[in-house]
Amino acid sequence: MPDTVENQKAYPQPSTQQPGCGFPIAKIGVIFNLVTGAAVALDIDVLNTHDVKLARKLYEFLNPLDVLLEDRAFCAYADMVAIKKLNCDAVFRKHQNRKTSIRKGKIVGDCDKVVTWYKPKRCPSCLSKDEFDALPQTIVVREIYYYIVIPGFRTQRVSLITTLLDITTYPTLKIVQLYYKRWQVELDLRHLKTALGMDFLRCKTPSMVRKEIYVYLLAYNLLRSLMWSAGITYGTPPNRLSLQGTSHHLINFIPQLLTGGDAKRQQIYYTLLKVVAHKAVSDRPARNEPRVRKRRPKAYPLMTKPRNEGSKQLQTA
């Protein structure tokens, strides 16, 4: 966001950044709906806020029977308990620091077992003593592990932890397929930051910065709503539609929607849905691409000192 005194005070830049060279940066946490792609919850905080702290603020927006997909950074004992208290379930990737012996637990299927987790011996820094004391001594979870042999994928072995214990209702393969869709959240964030241009904000005060972020979310959800309506009207999976293409079509149709009468506006709206539904993205399961960049960086060096000092140095050179 713009480098103003108000923004720097509310959202300070990293401590390693030279004064006058960096920008105020905020961190956001978002819960996306896997079916529609819409953003259903948002929290804004300073840059050095841990991701788990952001996530715990968002749990209150969950509805009973929701299933939360999260990466291994959120796979903590306290989070499992908090989600179950809300009558919800979760599917995590197991945290890299948690070691579970293959011999322990009850085997319920191929590469699938039920294990008992015990309460940590020490209180984590992100919990108060009262919160830690309120945790139960044990919790029963299900661990699923599988291997990935797709070229280009860095991960070779994945272990999943879930509170969905019924193997008949929630088969092993279905949970694996469900967690595979977690990558969709990365694409949704990319749509926000790249397609809609939210990576660089324009407002100069913290209150307006927050309003600007919420306006971006409103615009994003408007496009998702349009994609959903187009998909169910013309039989196209909404998540297969192009958000960028939907945005372009909506902008082109806005003048006609504003000038027409009610009957004509309704006709134009259904025409817009038809155009959006035909902007489907090809289905590319497990596609792999080289991790390279095409756009060349600028040849100018990075700013390592405040601009006024650089200007004085040029004048004295």
C-alpha positions as CSV (number, residue, x, y, z in Angstrom):
1,M,0.0,0.0,0.0
2,P,1.2,3.6,-0.3
3,D,4.1,4.6,1.9
4,T,2.3,7.0,4.2
5,V,2.9,7.6,7.9
6,E,-0.6,6.3,8.8
7,N,-0.2,3.1,6.8
8,Q,3.3,2.5,8.2
9,K,2.0,2.8,11.7
10,A,-0.9,0.4,11.2
11,Y,0.8,-2.1,8.9
12,P,4.6,-1.8,9.4
13,Q,7.0,-3.2,6.9
14,P,9.4,-6.0,7.8
15,S,12.0,-5.1,10.4
16,T,14.8,-6.1,8.0
17,Q,13.7,-3.5,5.5
18,Q,15.7,-0.2,5.3
19,P,13.7,2.8,6.4
20,G,12.3,4.7,3.5
21,C,12.8,1.9,1.0
22,G,9.9,-0.5,1.7
23,F,6.1,-0.2,1.7
24,P,3.5,-1.0,4.4
25,I,2.2,-4.6,3.9
26,A,-0.9,-6.2,5.2
27,K,-1.6,-10.0,5.5
28,I,-5.0,-11.3,4.8
29,G,-6.6,-14.7,5.6
30,V,-9.6,-15.8,3.5
31,I,-11.9,-18.8,3.5
32,F,-13.2,-19.7,0.0
33,N,-16.1,-21.9,-0.9
34,L,-14.9,-24.9,-2.8
35,V,-18.1,-25.2,-4.9
36,T,-18.6,-21.6,-5.9
37,G,-15.2,-20.1,-5.4
38,A,-16.7,-17.2,-3.5
39,A,-14.9,-15.6,-0.5
40,V,-17.0,-16.3,2.6
41,A,-14.7,-14.9,5.3
42,L,-11.8,-12.4,5.5
43,D,-9.4,-11.1,8.2
44,I,-6.8,-8.4,7.8
45,D,-3.8,-8.1,10.0
46,V,-0.1,-7.0,10.1
47,L,2.5,-8.8,8.1
48,N,4.2,-10.7,10.9
49,T,0.9,-12.3,12.1
50,H,1.2,-16.1,11.9
51,D,-1.1,-17.8,9.5
52,V,-2.6,-20.0,12.3
53,K,-3.6,-16.9,14.2
54,L,-5.5,-15.6,11.1
55,A,-7.2,-18.9,10.6
56,R,-8.4,-19.1,14.2
57,K,-10.2,-15.7,13.7
58,L,-12.0,-17.1,10.7
59,Y,-13.3,-20.3,12.3
60,E,-16.3,-18.4,13.7
61,F,-17.6,-18.0,10.2
62,L,-17.9,-21.7,9.7
63,N,-21.3,-23.3,9.6
64,P,-22.2,-26.6,11.2
65,L,-21.2,-29.7,9.1
66,D,-18.7,-27.6,7.0
67,V,-15.5,-29.4,6.0
68,L,-12.4,-27.2,6.1
69,L,-9.4,-28.0,3.8
70,E,-6.2,-26.5,5.1
71,D,-2.4,-26.9,4.5
72,R,-0.1,-28.5,7.0
73,A,0.8,-25.2,8.6
74,F,-2.6,-25.3,10.3
75,C,-2.5,-29.0,11.4
76,A,-2.4,-28.4,15.2
77,Y,-4.0,-30.1,18.1
78,A,-5.8,-27.0,19.3
79,D,-7.2,-26.3,15.8
80,M,-8.6,-29.9,15.5
81,V,-10.4,-29.4,18.9
82,A,-11.7,-25.9,17.9
83,I,-13.1,-27.1,14.6
84,K,-14.8,-30.2,16.2
85,K,-16.4,-27.9,18.8
86,L,-18.1,-26.0,16.0
87,N,-19.6,-29.3,14.8
88,C,-17.4,-29.1,11.7
89,D,-14.7,-31.4,10.3
90,A,-11.3,-30.8,8.7
91,V,-8.9,-32.3,6.3
92,F,-5.3,-31.2,6.9
93,R,-1.9,-32.2,5.5
94,K,0.1,-33.6,8.5
95,H,2.6,-31.1,9.9
96,Q,6.2,-32.0,9.1
97,N,7.2,-31.8,12.8
98,R,4.6,-34.4,13.9
99,K,6.0,-37.9,13.7
100,T,3.6,-40.8,13.8
101,S,4.8,-44.4,13.8
102,I,3.2,-46.6,11.1
103,R,2.8,-49.3,13.7
104,K,0.6,-47.2,15.9
105,G,-3.2,-46.8,15.3
106,K,-5.9,-49.1,14.1
107,I,-5.7,-49.9,10.4
108,V,-9.1,-49.3,8.7
109,G,-8.1,-49.5,5.0
110,D,-5.2,-49.4,2.6
111,C,-2.9,-46.6,3.7
112,D,-5.6,-45.6,6.2
113,K,-5.7,-45.8,9.9
114,V,-7.3,-44.3,13.0
115,V,-4.9,-42.9,15.6
116,T,-5.1,-41.2,19.0
117,W,-3.4,-37.8,19.4
118,Y,-2.4,-36.7,22.9
119,K,-2.5,-33.2,24.2
120,P,0.9,-31.4,23.9
121,K,3.0,-31.4,27.1
122,R,3.8,-27.7,26.7
123,C,1.5,-24.8,26.1
124,P,2.1,-23.4,22.5
125,S,2.9,-19.7,22.3
126,C,-0.2,-19.0,20.3
127,L,-2.5,-20.2,23.2
128,S,-3.2,-18.7,26.6
129,K,-2.9,-20.9,29.7
130,D,-6.6,-21.0,30.2
131,E,-7.1,-22.1,26.5
132,F,-4.5,-24.8,26.9
133,D,-5.9,-26.1,30.1
134,A,-9.4,-26.4,28.5
135,L,-8.1,-28.7,25.8
136,P,-9.1,-32.4,26.1
137,Q,-6.3,-34.9,26.9
138,T,-6.8,-36.9,23.7
139,I,-8.5,-36.6,20.3
140,V,-9.1,-39.4,17.7
141,V,-8.2,-38.6,14.1
142,R,-7.7,-40.5,10.9
143,E,-4.4,-40.6,9.0
144,I,-4.2,-41.3,5.3
145,Y,-1.0,-41.4,3.4
146,Y,-0.3,-41.8,-0.3
147,Y,2.4,-41.3,-3.0
148,I,2.5,-38.9,-5.9
149,V,4.2,-39.9,-9.1
150,I,3.2,-36.9,-11.3
151,P,6.2,-35.3,-13.1
152,G,6.9,-31.8,-11.8
153,F,5.3,-32.3,-8.4
154,R,7.8,-31.6,-5.6
155,T,6.0,-33.7,-3.0
156,Q,6.4,-37.4,-3.3
157,R,4.6,-38.6,-0.2
158,V,1.6,-37.0,1.5
159,S,0.0,-37.7,4.9
160,L,-3.4,-36.4,5.5
161,I,-5.1,-35.9,8.9
162,T,-8.9,-35.7,9.1
163,T,-11.7,-35.8,11.6
164,L,-13.9,-37.7,9.1
165,L,-13.6,-41.1,10.9
166,D,-16.4,-43.0,9.1
167,I,-14.6,-45.0,6.3
168,T,-17.9,-46.1,4.8
169,T,-19.3,-42.6,4.4
170,Y,-15.9,-41.0,3.6
171,P,-13.8,-43.5,1.6
172,T,-10.1,-43.1,1.5
173,L,-10.0,-42.3,-2.2
174,K,-12.7,-39.6,-1.8
175,I,-10.7,-37.8,0.9
176,V,-7.6,-37.9,-1.2
177,Q,-9.5,-36.5,-4.2
178,L,-11.0,-33.8,-1.9
179,Y,-7.7,-32.6,-0.6
180,Y,-6.3,-32.5,-4.2
181,K,-8.8,-29.7,-4.7
182,R,-7.2,-27.6,-1.9
183,W,-5.0,-26.1,-4.6
184,Q,-8.0,-24.2,-5.8
185,V,-7.5,-21.7,-3.0
186,E,-4.2,-20.7,-4.5
187,L,-5.9,-20.0,-7.8
188,D,-8.6,-18.0,-6.0
189,L,-6.0,-15.9,-4.3
190,R,-4.2,-15.4,-7.6
191,H,-7.4,-14.2,-9.1
192,L,-7.8,-11.6,-6.3
193,K,-4.2,-10.4,-6.5
194,T,-3.4,-10.7,-10.2
195,A,-6.6,-10.7,-12.2
196,L,-8.3,-8.0,-10.1
197,G,-5.1,-6.2,-9.2
198,M,-5.3,-6.3,-5.4
199,D,-1.6,-6.9,-4.9
200,F,-1.0,-3.1,-5.0
201,L,-3.5,-1.0,-3.0
202,R,-4.1,2.8,-3.6
203,C,-5.5,4.2,-0.4
204,K,-3.4,6.3,2.0
205,T,-5.1,5.6,5.3
206,P,-5.6,2.3,7.1
207,S,-9.4,2.7,7.2
208,M,-9.6,3.3,3.5
209,V,-7.2,0.4,2.9
210,R,-9.6,-1.9,4.6
211,K,-12.5,-0.5,2.6
212,E,-10.5,-1.0,-0.6
213,I,-9.9,-4.6,0.2
214,Y,-13.5,-5.3,1.0
215,V,-14.5,-3.6,-2.3
216,Y,-12.2,-6.0,-4.1
217,L,-13.9,-8.9,-2.3
218,L,-17.3,-7.5,-3.3
219,A,-16.2,-7.3,-7.0
220,Y,-14.7,-10.8,-6.8
221,N,-17.9,-12.3,-5.3
222,L,-20.0,-10.5,-7.9
223,L,-18.0,-12.2,-10.7
224,R,-18.3,-15.6,-8.9
225,S,-22.1,-15.1,-8.5
226,L,-22.3,-14.3,-12.3
227,M,-20.2,-17.4,-13.1
228,W,-22.4,-19.6,-10.9
229,S,-25.6,-18.3,-12.5
230,A,-24.2,-18.8,-16.0
231,G,-23.0,-22.3,-15.1
232,I,-26.2,-23.6,-13.7
233,T,-28.3,-22.0,-16.4
234,Y,-26.3,-23.5,-19.3
235,G,-25.0,-26.7,-17.7
236,T,-21.3,-25.7,-17.5
237,P,-19.4,-26.3,-14.2
238,P,-19.0,-22.8,-12.7
239,N,-15.4,-23.5,-11.6
240,R,-14.5,-24.2,-15.2
241,L,-15.4,-20.7,-16.3
242,S,-12.8,-18.0,-16.7
243,L,-13.0,-15.2,-14.1
244,Q,-10.9,-12.9,-16.3
245,G,-13.2,-13.5,-19.2
246,T,-16.3,-13.0,-17.1
247,S,-14.9,-9.7,-15.9
248,H,-14.3,-8.5,-19.5
249,H,-17.7,-9.5,-20.6
250,L,-19.4,-7.9,-17.7
251,I,-17.6,-4.6,-18.3
252,N,-18.6,-4.7,-22.0
253,F,-22.3,-5.4,-21.1
254,I,-22.6,-2.7,-18.3
255,P,-23.5,0.2,-20.7
256,Q,-26.4,-1.8,-22.2
257,L,-27.6,-2.9,-18.7
258,L,-27.7,0.7,-17.5
259,T,-29.6,2.1,-20.5
260,G,-32.2,-0.6,-21.2
261,G,-35.6,-0.9,-19.6
262,D,-36.6,-3.7,-17.3
263,A,-37.7,-6.2,-20.0
264,K,-34.7,-5.4,-22.2
265,R,-32.3,-5.5,-19.2
266,Q,-33.5,-9.0,-18.4
267,Q,-32.9,-10.1,-22.0
268,I,-29.4,-8.6,-22.0
269,Y,-28.6,-10.3,-18.7
270,Y,-29.5,-13.8,-20.0
271,T,-27.4,-13.0,-23.1
272,L,-24.5,-12.1,-20.8
273,L,-24.9,-15.4,-19.0
274,K,-24.8,-17.3,-22.3
275,V,-21.6,-15.5,-23.3
276,V,-20.0,-16.2,-19.9
277,A,-20.9,-19.9,-20.0
278,H,-19.2,-20.3,-23.4
279,K,-15.9,-19.0,-21.9
280,A,-15.0,-22.3,-20.3
281,V,-11.4,-23.2,-19.4
282,S,-10.1,-26.5,-20.7
283,D,-10.0,-29.3,-18.1
284,R,-6.3,-30.0,-17.4
285,P,-6.1,-32.6,-14.6
286,A,-2.6,-33.0,-13.0
287,R,-1.0,-30.7,-15.6
288,N,2.6,-29.9,-15.0
289,E,4.6,-26.9,-16.1
290,P,8.3,-25.9,-15.6
291,R,8.8,-23.5,-12.7
292,V,10.2,-20.7,-14.8
293,R,9.4,-17.1,-15.5
294,K,9.0,-15.6,-19.0
295,R,8.9,-11.9,-18.0
296,R,12.4,-10.5,-17.6
297,P,13.1,-8.3,-14.6
298,K,14.1,-4.7,-15.0
299,A,17.8,-3.9,-15.0
300,Y,17.6,-1.2,-12.3
301,P,18.9,-2.1,-8.9
302,L,16.7,-2.3,-5.8
303,M,16.4,0.7,-3.6
304,T,18.6,0.3,-0.6
305,K,18.5,3.8,0.9
306,P,15.8,6.5,1.1
307,R,15.0,8.4,-2.0
308,N,16.2,11.8,-0.6
309,E,19.6,10.3,0.2
310,G,19.9,8.9,-3.3
311,S,19.1,12.2,-4.7
312,K,21.7,14.0,-2.6
313,Q,24.3,11.4,-3.7
314,L,23.5,12.1,-7.4
315,Q,23.9,15.8,-6.9
316,T,27.3,15.4,-5.2
317,A,28.6,12.9,-7.7
